[in-house]
Amino acid sequence: MTDFKMDFEKSIIELEKKIDELKKFTESKEIDFSEEIKKLELKTELMKKEVYEKLSPWQRMQVAKNIQRPRTLDYIQKIFENFIPLHGDRLFKDDPAMVGGLAFFEGKPVVVIGLQKGKDTKDNIYRNFGMANPEGYRKALRLVQMAERFDRPVITFVDTPGAFPGIGAEERGQAEAIAKNLKELSGVRTPVIVIVHGEGGSGGALGIAVGDRILMLENAVYSVISPEGCASILWKDSKRSADASVVLKITARDLLEQGVIDEVIKEPAGGAHRDSNMMAQNIKTAIRKSLAELVDLNKDELIECRYKKFRAMGKFLEAPQENQNAQGV
């Protein structure tokens, strides 16, 4: 059970508290309430499914930002074997917001990279709330180039509100670092699988999200700008964030329809924060499937497919020719 309160979860949390109380009462008084507990657990599971199937984009944004949601390192520990973290960009320093290193996936060597948020205030300050500096993106690129050199697939995990916008980051070339990652990832000659599991914010996310397969958790979000920022620009009112989240098409289902992502990974009932082990297994299954599709492609085919994939992203409407003539287009 989570202590992080979201308004739409009130009824679920109340039932979970009742279950906990009955279990404690059973232990202390040695009275059997197993049947009542089973009934309440079944009711809770049905309620989780009903509530989470009807979440609005803004509510999914709240789930994606939930501080108890599993972080990148949680998934790395549960999905990969023998993870060896590597540090530094060989130019400035290490960036705790960007983690990465060598690992094995079901016995096969891979390189894992991800944006890491903290689990509490102290950890978030250390991790800079998952907002990487230029040295973080340069570290990620160094690991990608290492993966290419040794013919290892790359798996990246995205969870960030965006790249760090501080003065120091800009002075050290934040935009250049992200732009270079976009260019290099576009042509890297090894499979790249991207997992958007929390927030996918702007260029901060895109800096490690150019891949052959882009997978997204059911309650994750992926957007060019935050709903708050979008509302401030469009309506000069950040309180209209919920409206902006609808317009931005930030949810996994919306982005699958637009062709921006390739697959939606289902979350456990009530979100990934309620069962991180099951969530890790679902991600593991998706990675296994994607690797099986990519490993047999030769390097030229891999790059060509990646190029076509990004060229085909998105949808647009074209005005009829008569309307264009009437408007003087």
N, C-alpha and C positions, 0 to 999 in steps of 0.2 A: 504493500500500500504506500502511496506517495503522500508526503506532507505538503507538496507544492499544490496550492489550491487554484483550480480553474472553475469558473462559475458553472459551466455546463457539466462538471463532474460531481456536483454537490450530492445528487441522489446516489451515485455510485459510492462515494466516500462514506456516506451514512451507512450504507449496507455493509461495507467493508469493516467499519467500526463495530457494528453489531456482531459480525462474525468473529472479530477479535475478542470482543467481550465474552461471547459464549464459549470460545475456546479457553480463555483464561478462567472462566467460571467452572468449566468442566475439570480443569486441572486442579483448581484450588478446593472445590467441593466434592470432587469425584462423582459427579452426576453426569450421566450420559445424555448429551445433547446432539449426538452425531447426526440424527435424522434432520433436526432443525437446521444444523449447520450446512448439511448437503443441499437442503431446499434453498437456503439463502445464497449459497455459492452458485447454484444454478441460476437463480434469479439475477444475481450480480453479473454473471457472464452474459446473459441475454440482454441486460441493460447496457453493458459496455458495447456490445455489438450494435444495438439500436442507436445509442448516442453517437458513436464514432462513425457510423455510416452516414449520418446526417450533418456532420460538422460543416460549417461555412468555411470559406478560405481564411477568414480572420481567426477563427477558432483553431484551424490547423496551424496557423502561424504561432499561436500560443503553445500548442503541443510541441512544435519544432523547437521552440525556445525554452521549453521546460528544463529547469536546471538539473532534474533527476533523470533526464534522458541519457542513455549511454553515450559516452564520448568515443572518439577515434581510438584511443589506446585500449579502451574496454573491448572494442571489437577486434583489434589486432591480437590481443591476448587470447580471445576465445576462438578466433578463426584460423590463425596461423601458428606454425610451430617454430621454435628456436629463433624468435625475433631478436635481432641485434641492432640496436639503435645507432645511427651515425649522426654526427653533429657538425655544425659549422658550414659556412659557404666558401671558406678559403680566401675570403676578401675582407670581412669585417668581424663578424662574431656569429655565435649560434642564436637561433630564434626559437624560444620555447613554444611559440604559437604554431610552428610547423615542425611536425615530427616525421621521422622516416628511417628506413634502414633495410637490412637484409632479412629475409625470412623464408620459410618453406610453406607451401600450400599443398596439403595432402602429399607431401614428400617431394614436391617439385619446387626448385628455387625461384623466388620472385623478389621484387623490390616493392615495398609498401611505403606510401607517403600519405600524410593527412594533416588537416588543420585541427588543432586540439584546443578545446575550451576547458575551463576549470570546472571543478565540482562544488566549490564554495568560493566565498569572497577572496580569501587569501590565494587560493589556487588560480582563480580568474585573473587576479592582478599579475601573478607570475606568468600566466599564459596570454596576457594581454587580451582577455576575453575572446580568444580565438582569432584575433586580427593580426595577420602576419605583417612584418616589415619586409623591405626589399631583400634583406639577407635570408629571410625565410624562403622567398621564391627562388633565390639563387641557390640555396641549399637543395630545394626540390629539383631544380634543373640539373644540378650536379648528380643527384641520385638517378634521375631519368637517363642521363648520358652514361652513367655507370651501367645501368640496366641494359642499354642498347649495346654497349661494348661487350658485355658478357651474355648477351642474348637471353635476358630474363624478362618476363612479362612485368608490367607495372600495374599496381592496383592503388588508386588514390581514394581517400575518404574526405568528403567536403562537409564542413560544418563551421560557418563563419558569417557574421553579419556584414563583413566586407574587409578589404585591406585596410591597414591602419592609416588614417589620414593625418598623422602628426607632422609637424614641421621637419623633424629629423628624418622621417621616412621619405618625405618629398625631396629633401636635400640629398639623400643617398640614392635617389632615382627609383622611386616606387613605380611610376608609370612605365619606365623603361624596363624594369625587372619583369613586370607582368606581361608587357608586350613581347619581350624576348621569349618568355615561356610559351605564349600562344604560338609564336612562330616555330619554335623548336619542337613543341609537342605535335604540331601539325605534321611534321615530317619525320618524327622519330621512327626508326625501323624495328620496333618491337611492339607487341600488343599492349594497349592501355585500356584498362577498365576503370570507370569512374563510379563511385558510390556517393550519392548525395543523401546523407542520413539525418541532417538537422536543418540548419539554415544554409542556403546557397546564395550568398549575397554578392551581387555585382561582380566586378573584375577580381575581387578578392577570392571568390569561388572559382571563376573562370581560369585563373592562373594555374590551377592544377586540374582543370576539368575538360580539357580537349582530349577526347579519347575515342576508341573504336566502339565501345559500348558505354552508354551513360544510363546507369540504373538509379532509381530514386525510391526511397522509402515512402510508404503510403501517406504518412503525415509530415513528411519533409516539405520544405518550400524552396523555390529556386527563382530568383528574380533579379532584374537589372538594377533595382533600387528598392529600398524598404517601403512598405505601405505608408509609414509615417512621412518619409521623405517625399514620396509621390503625392500624398494629400497636400503637403505644404506647398508643392509646386503648382499642382492643378487647381486647387481650391483655396490656397492660402490658409488652410485650416488643417492642422495635424490630427484634429479630433475625427476627421473623416477617413481615418485609416482603414476602417472596415470596408468602406466603399472602394477605396483604392485597391485593396487586396482582391476584390472581385475583378476590377478592370485590368489589373496586372497579369491575371492568369498565372498565379504562383503555385498552384497545387500540382501534384504529380499527375492527376487525371487530365488536367488542362494541358500540361506540357506534353503528355503522351499523344494527345489529339493533335497538337501542333507539330509533332515530329521532333521536338527538342530532346526528348529522352527516348530510350528504347524499351524500357520495362519498368513497371511499378512493382516493388517488392512489398508483399503484404506484411503488415505488422500484427502482432498478437492482439487479442481483444483488449481494448483499453490503452493501446499504444505501446511502443517499444520500452518505455520506462517501467512497465509492469512485468515484463518478462524478457530480460536482456539475453538470456540463454536461447530462447526460442527465436528471438530476432537475429541473433548471431548465426543460428543454423539456417534461417531463411536467406540471409545474405550469402552464406557459404554455398548454398545450393545455386544461387544466381551466379556467383563467380565461377563455379565449376562449369555451369552451362555455357557461359560466355567464353571461357578459356577454350572449351572444346570446339567452339565455332571459329576461334581465331588462330589457334596454334598451327593448323594445317595450311593456312594461307602463306604464300611466299611474300617476301618483303615488299615487292613492287605492288602486289595485289592489296596488301594491307594498307599501304599509303593511298592507293587509288580509291579504295572503298571508304577510307576515312575522309578523303577530299569530297567524294560524292555525297557522303552522309551530311557534312556540314553545309554543302551547297544546297541541299534539298530541304533544309530546316525551315520551319515556319510556313504560314499560309497568308495569302493576301487576296484582296478583291480587286478586280480590274473593271473600271467603269466602261459601259458600252461606248462604242465609237461616236454615236450621235451625241451622247452627253459631253464627251470630250470636245467635240466641235462646237457645241453650244457654249461651252465655257471658254472657248478660245485656246484650248490646250494643243 
